[in-house]
Amino acid sequence: MFTDQPLPEEVLRDILTAATLAPSGKNGQPWRFVIVSDEKHRVEMAGAMRKGIAERKADGLMTGSAEHTAEVMEQAPVTIFVFNPGGISPLVHHSIEQTVMETVDTQSIGAAIENMILAAQDLGVGSLWICDIFSAYRQLCTWLGEQGQLVAAVALGYPAEQPPARPRLPLADVVRWVGEP
């Protein structure tokens, strides 16, 4: 969770600049950032998220940790939604060509998000990479009024806690050598 201390605009600009310096397939820079930072819109955003979660539950679908994520998004001083402006909603059928192009774009956007998170860390800002947006995809896209594919969100703020590092699998479980090392 985060403190209620606001992020100065220059800190947020430094974090966003780091995102835009990420490598991207064919230098396409397939990202657009939509920032929610004032209390009124944070409450509306969390409401859109909760509405989507409720609809998924009513349809008998899993929502995982999305309810907790909605709380974090409402509490965080800043939430940045990351869009692929040329992308298509994951709720719509994709051709093989579209799937390949969006895979490249999603990899590029992942690099931008990682740059954002690393820059935030360097500036003493906490972050949460949010994929639970898919539990309220339609509701968030409608509320934001943005075109393109919503890929993820990142909550930012000064940390109110210092949780320990999450456990990681050992290399032996995730690496396979082809040939001799």
C-alpha positions in Angstrom: 0.0 0.0 0.0 0.9 3.6 -0.3 1.0 6.8 1.8 -1.3 9.6 0.8 1.7 11.8 0.0 1.2 13.1 -3.6 3.8 12.5 -6.3 5.3 15.7 -7.5 4.7 16.2 -11.2 8.4 16.3 -12.0 8.8 12.8 -10.4 5.9 11.5 -12.5 7.4 13.0 -15.6 10.8 11.3 -14.9 9.0 8.0 -14.5 7.1 8.5 -17.7 10.2 9.6 -19.6 11.9 6.4 -18.5 9.0 4.4 -19.9 9.3 6.1 -23.3 13.0 5.3 -23.5 12.2 1.5 -23.6 13.2 -0.5 -26.6 10.3 -1.4 -28.9 9.8 -3.7 -31.9 10.8 -1.7 -35.1 10.9 1.4 -32.8 7.1 1.4 -33.0 6.7 2.8 -29.5 3.3 1.3 -29.2 2.3 2.9 -25.9 0.0 5.6 -24.6 -0.3 6.5 -21.0 -3.5 7.7 -19.3 -3.0 9.0 -15.8 -5.5 9.1 -13.0 -4.4 11.1 -10.0 -7.1 13.2 -8.4 -9.3 11.7 -5.7 -12.6 12.2 -7.6 -11.3 10.2 -10.6 -9.6 7.6 -8.4 -13.0 6.9 -6.8 -14.7 6.7 -10.2 -11.9 4.4 -11.5 -12.3 2.0 -8.5 -16.1 2.1 -9.1 -15.7 1.0 -12.7 -13.3 -1.7 -11.6 -15.8 -3.0 -8.9 -18.6 -2.9 -11.4 -16.7 -5.1 -13.8 -15.7 -7.5 -11.0 -19.4 -7.8 -9.9 -20.5 -8.6 -13.5 -17.8 -11.3 -13.9 -18.8 -12.8 -10.5 -22.5 -12.8 -11.6 -21.4 -14.7 -14.8 -19.7 -17.2 -12.6 -16.2 -16.2 -13.7 -13.1 -16.0 -11.5 -11.8 -12.5 -10.4 -8.7 -13.6 -8.4 -7.2 -10.7 -6.5 -9.1 -8.0 -8.5 -11.1 -6.7 -5.5 -7.8 -6.0 -3.6 -6.4 -4.5 -6.7 -9.4 -2.1 -6.9 -8.6 -1.0 -3.3 -5.0 -0.4 -4.2 -5.9 1.6 -7.3 -8.3 3.8 -5.3 -5.7 4.4 -2.6 -2.7 4.9 -4.8 -1.9 8.6 -5.5 -1.4 7.8 -9.2 -2.6 5.0 -11.5 -1.2 4.9 -15.0 -3.2 3.0 -17.6 -1.1 1.7 -20.5 -2.7 1.3 -23.9 -1.5 0.0 -27.2 -3.3 2.6 -29.5 -3.1 0.3 -32.5 -4.2 -2.7 -30.6 -7.5 -4.5 -30.5 -9.5 -5.5 -27.4 -8.6 -9.0 -26.2 -12.3 -9.6 -26.0 -12.5 -9.5 -29.9 -11.3 -12.2 -32.3 -7.8 -11.6 -33.7 -6.3 -12.8 -36.9 -3.0 -14.6 -36.8 -1.3 -11.4 -38.2 -3.0 -9.3 -35.5 -1.9 -11.7 -32.8 1.7 -11.6 -33.9 1.8 -7.8 -34.2 0.1 -7.4 -30.8 2.6 -9.9 -29.2 5.5 -7.7 -30.4 3.7 -4.6 -29.2 2.9 -6.2 -25.8 6.6 -7.1 -25.4 7.5 -3.5 -26.1 4.9 -2.2 -23.7 6.3 -4.6 -21.0 9.7 -3.1 -21.5 8.2 0.4 -21.0 6.4 -0.7 -17.9 9.6 -2.3 -16.5 11.5 1.0 -17.2 8.7 2.8 -15.4 8.9 0.6 -12.3 12.8 0.7 -12.2 12.7 4.5 -12.5 10.1 4.7 -9.7 12.3 2.5 -7.5 15.3 4.7 -8.1 13.2 7.7 -7.1 11.9 6.1 -3.9 8.4 5.6 -5.3 6.6 2.3 -4.8 4.8 0.6 -7.7 2.4 -2.2 -8.5 2.1 -3.6 -12.0 -1.6 -4.4 -12.4 -3.0 -7.0 -14.8 -6.2 -7.4 -12.9 -7.7 -4.8 -15.2 -8.9 -7.6 -17.3 -11.6 -8.3 -14.6 -13.1 -5.0 -15.6 -11.8 -4.5 -19.1 -14.9 -3.1 -20.8 -15.9 -1.0 -17.8 -12.4 0.6 -17.5 -12.1 1.2 -21.3 -15.5 2.8 -21.4 -14.8 5.0 -18.3 -11.4 6.1 -19.7 -12.8 6.8 -23.2 -9.6 5.7 -24.8 -9.2 3.9 -28.1 -6.9 0.9 -28.6 -6.0 -2.0 -26.4 -5.7 -1.6 -22.6 -2.7 -3.7 -21.7 -2.0 -3.0 -18.0 -2.0 -0.4 -15.3 0.7 0.7 -12.9 -0.2 2.1 -9.4 2.4 4.6 -8.0 2.9 6.2 -4.7 5.3 6.5 -1.8 5.4 3.2 -0.1 3.6 2.7 3.3 5.3 -0.7 3.7 8.4 -2.6 2.7 7.3 -6.1 1.9 10.0 -8.7 1.5 10.9 -9.8 -2.0 8.6 -12.4 -3.5 10.0 -15.9 -3.8 11.6 -16.8 -7.2 12.1 -20.1 -8.8 15.7 -21.3 -8.9 17.4 -21.1 -12.3 17.5 -24.9 -12.5 13.7 -24.8 -12.7 13.5 -22.2 -15.5 16.6 -22.7 -17.6 17.4 -25.4 -20.1 20.7 -25.3 -22.0 20.8 -26.4 -25.6 24.4 -27.5 -26.1 27.2 -26.9 -23.6 27.1 -23.8 -21.3 
